Amino acid sequence: MGTGVGSGNNTMLEKKDRISELPNEILVSILNRLSMEEATRTSVLSRRWKKLPTMSFMARHSLELVWNTSGTTGNWDFSGNTDKWDFVEWVDRILALRSSTTKKASVTLGDLAIRYDLNRSFQKYIDGWVSFACEKGVKRLELDFSGSTEKKGILVPYGFPQVEKICTMSKPCGSPTSFYSLKELRLIDLNVSGEVLEHFLSNSPFLERLFVDRSQSLINLKVGSSSSSLNLKCLGIRLCYGMRSLKISAPNLVSFRYDGYMKYLFFENVPILSELSLGDIAPYFISYDANRLFGHLSQLRKLKLDMDLSVFSNVASNFYNEPQTFLKLNNLGQLEMVISSEHNLCLLWTCALVKAAPFLRRFAIEMTFETDDVWREDVCDHALTDLPAVPEDYEKELLKVIRCSHPFLEVVELTGFTGNPNTVELASHLLEIAISLKEIIIRTTKDETARKSAEQLRARISPGVNLVIL
């Protein structure tokens, strides 16, 4: 801001920094509304401003201690090649300062997130951070030790403290158990046992969201019991390849995601579970145990299956050898599939799932293909009549299983449409059975053949149906 001061023919523009005249409390309040990186940039303005970002950091309800590739975090400078010890030291300094600030000003800490590529070499330091989170009674704790500087498997991951150690940690005054106030726990790229997770579920009555990713020591997990009243609403377990069994009894569970291998999966009491996502090897359940799975989950409203080539090929092969009718999913409104297939592998078995959901309104499938065959321009001239790659002996039985008249399917999305016979066959069948279809969205691959094949489908579309080709 400025005011003009005239003196004869000369005019002087006096600039005044009125923002810096504000008291520290207001300036810190302003900085609290910025990200830490943005707040840090203000430290170069003056000697006074140099201290303000740290004051802001100490006053925040949430601490997000993240490796910053731009090179600055707080008032400490880092470069992309800085040793992990520098990051560990920085976190220790921040938590120590925060502890002293909390004691003086009674500043509460709600969230603590620490993200950096760390391993068991830093066990005692990370244990201290976990103890700090326990002592402060955080409501959300995230430890994400996935990194890009080392290949996984070379060093042993950090091991989360065992139950005995957790029970000895200091806790806030009035808390009956450690982590009593915890609402969300995210543990990524570290080892945590089923016993520890069960301890959290039993002793953190407000826990609503639990996510575990890439734990080598998670083998068996029992989520609740028939008599429990867990508050858990969202559960996610990814790529814990040592996992053997998972039993879930959670009356408030709404969303469950599982990616990876599992020998035994049991649902006992999940009356309002409405969203299920299976990825990696987990969708193989569809091949040999779908009806037992669906029998417990008839209330599902959204189902997502993410299949790589090996899983999709196995499921497809088993289905074509013995076509099966899936149990009804009468509440399912959205079905999403992400698949990796081959150009000559039939995709029609996916329609058996569409048929199993008589009130389905949206079906989306994203397709990628393992081989990049070069198809001639004349492929599109025959694509609508070529037979799918299904063993001839099973073709009639397959069509019998997937054929239906679907009165509620309104939106179909096909992503990765190549124009090859299998993608055209799938699109044509969906157009045939979806008698109430309002819109079909086809996202083609970049080649012109795919787009031409998609355009040919217009002849099969009923009036009033919107065809979008992208």
LINVEN-V343015 format. One record per residue. N is the residue number from 1. RES is the residue in one small letter. SS is DSSP state (a for helix, b for strand, c for the rest). Layout:
N;RES;SS
N;RES;SS
//
This chain:
1;m;c
2;g;b
3;t;b
4;g;b
5;v;b
6;g;b
7;s;b
8;g;c
9;n;c
10;n;b
11;t;b
12;m;b
13;l;b
14;e;b
15;k;b
16;k;c
17;d;c
18;r;c
19;i;a
20;s;a
21;e;a
22;l;c
23;p;c
24;n;a
25;e;a
26;i;a
27;l;a
28;v;a
29;s;a
30;i;a
31;l;a
32;n;c
33;r;c
34;l;c
35;s;c
36;m;a
37;e;a
38;e;a
39;a;a
40;t;a
41;r;a
42;t;a
43;s;a
44;v;a
45;l;c
46;s;c
47;r;a
48;r;a
49;w;a
50;k;a
51;k;a
52;l;a
53;p;a
54;t;a
55;m;a
56;s;a
57;f;a
58;m;a
59;a;a
60;r;c
61;h;c
62;s;b
63;l;b
64;e;b
65;l;b
66;v;b
67;w;c
68;n;c
69;t;c
70;s;c
71;g;c
72;t;b
73;t;b
74;g;c
75;n;c
76;w;b
77;d;b
78;f;c
79;s;c
80;g;c
81;n;c
82;t;c
83;d;c
84;k;a
85;w;a
86;d;a
87;f;a
88;v;a
89;e;a
90;w;a
91;v;a
92;d;a
93;r;a
94;i;a
95;l;a
96;a;a
97;l;a
98;r;a
99;s;a
100;s;a
101;t;a
102;t;a
103;k;a
104;k;a
105;a;a
106;s;c
107;v;c
108;t;c
109;l;c
110;g;c
111;d;b
112;l;b
113;a;b
114;i;b
115;r;b
116;y;c
117;d;c
118;l;c
119;n;c
120;r;a
121;s;a
122;f;a
123;q;a
124;k;a
125;y;a
126;i;a
127;d;a
128;g;a
129;w;a
130;v;a
131;s;a
132;f;a
133;a;a
134;c;a
135;e;a
136;k;a
137;g;c
138;v;c
139;k;c
140;r;b
141;l;b
142;e;b
143;l;b
144;d;b
145;f;c
146;s;c
147;g;c
148;s;c
149;t;c
150;e;c
151;k;c
152;k;c
153;g;c
154;i;c
155;l;c
156;v;c
157;p;c
158;y;c
159;g;b
160;f;c
161;p;c
162;q;c
163;v;a
164;e;a
165;k;a
166;i;a
167;c;a
168;t;a
169;m;c
170;s;c
171;k;c
172;p;c
173;c;c
174;g;c
175;s;c
176;p;c
177;t;c
178;s;c
179;f;c
180;y;c
181;s;c
182;l;c
183;k;c
184;e;b
185;l;b
186;r;b
187;l;b
188;i;b
189;d;c
190;l;c
191;n;b
192;v;c
193;s;c
194;g;a
195;e;a
196;v;a
197;l;a
198;e;a
199;h;a
200;f;a
201;l;a
202;s;a
203;n;a
204;s;c
205;p;c
206;f;c
207;l;c
208;e;c
209;r;b
210;l;b
211;f;b
212;v;b
213;d;b
214;r;c
215;s;c
216;q;c
217;s;c
218;l;c
219;i;c
220;n;b
221;l;b
222;k;b
223;v;b
224;g;c
225;s;c
226;s;c
227;s;c
228;s;c
229;s;c
230;l;c
231;n;c
232;l;c
233;k;c
234;c;b
235;l;b
236;g;b
237;i;b
238;r;b
239;l;c
240;c;c
241;y;c
242;g;c
243;m;c
244;r;c
245;s;b
246;l;b
247;k;b
248;i;b
249;s;b
250;a;c
251;p;c
252;n;c
253;l;c
254;v;c
255;s;b
256;f;b
257;r;b
258;y;b
259;d;b
260;g;c
261;y;c
262;m;c
263;k;c
264;y;b
265;l;b
266;f;b
267;f;b
268;e;b
269;n;b
270;v;c
271;p;c
272;i;c
273;l;c
274;s;c
275;e;b
276;l;b
277;s;b
278;l;b
279;g;b
280;d;c
281;i;c
282;a;a
283;p;a
284;y;a
285;f;a
286;i;a
287;s;a
288;y;a
289;d;c
290;a;a
291;n;a
292;r;a
293;l;a
294;f;a
295;g;a
296;h;c
297;l;c
298;s;c
299;q;c
300;l;c
301;r;c
302;k;b
303;l;b
304;k;b
305;l;b
306;d;b
307;m;b
308;d;c
309;l;a
310;s;a
311;v;a
312;f;a
313;s;a
314;n;a
315;v;a
316;a;a
317;s;a
318;n;a
319;f;a
320;y;a
321;n;a
322;e;c
323;p;c
324;q;c
325;t;c
326;f;c
327;l;c
328;k;c
329;l;c
330;n;c
331;n;c
332;l;c
333;g;c
334;q;b
335;l;b
336;e;b
337;m;b
338;v;b
339;i;b
340;s;b
341;s;b
342;e;c
343;h;c
344;n;c
345;l;c
346;c;c
347;l;c
348;l;c
349;w;c
350;t;a
351;c;a
352;a;a
353;l;a
354;v;a
355;k;a
356;a;a
357;a;c
358;p;c
359;f;c
360;l;c
361;r;c
362;r;b
363;f;b
364;a;b
365;i;b
366;e;b
367;m;b
368;t;b
369;f;b
370;e;c
371;t;c
372;d;c
373;d;c
374;v;c
375;w;c
376;r;c
377;e;c
378;d;c
379;v;a
380;c;a
381;d;a
382;h;a
383;a;c
384;l;c
385;t;c
386;d;c
387;l;c
388;p;c
389;a;c
390;v;c
391;p;c
392;e;a
393;d;a
394;y;a
395;e;a
396;k;a
397;e;a
398;l;a
399;l;a
400;k;a
401;v;a
402;i;a
403;r;c
404;c;c
405;s;c
406;h;b
407;p;c
408;f;c
409;l;c
410;e;c
411;v;b
412;v;b
413;e;b
414;l;b
415;t;b
416;g;b
417;f;b
418;t;c
419;g;c
420;n;c
421;p;a
422;n;a
423;t;a
424;v;a
425;e;a
426;l;a
427;a;a
428;s;a
429;h;a
430;l;a
431;l;a
432;e;a
433;i;a
434;a;b
435;i;c
436;s;c
437;l;c
438;k;c
439;e;b
440;i;b
441;i;b
442;i;b
443;r;b
444;t;b
445;t;c
446;k;c
447;d;c
448;e;a
449;t;a
450;a;a
451;r;a
452;k;a
453;s;a
454;a;a
455;e;a
456;q;a
457;l;a
458;r;a
459;a;a
460;r;a
461;i;c
462;s;c
463;p;c
464;g;c
465;v;c
466;n;b
467;l;b
468;v;b
469;i;b
470;l;c
//
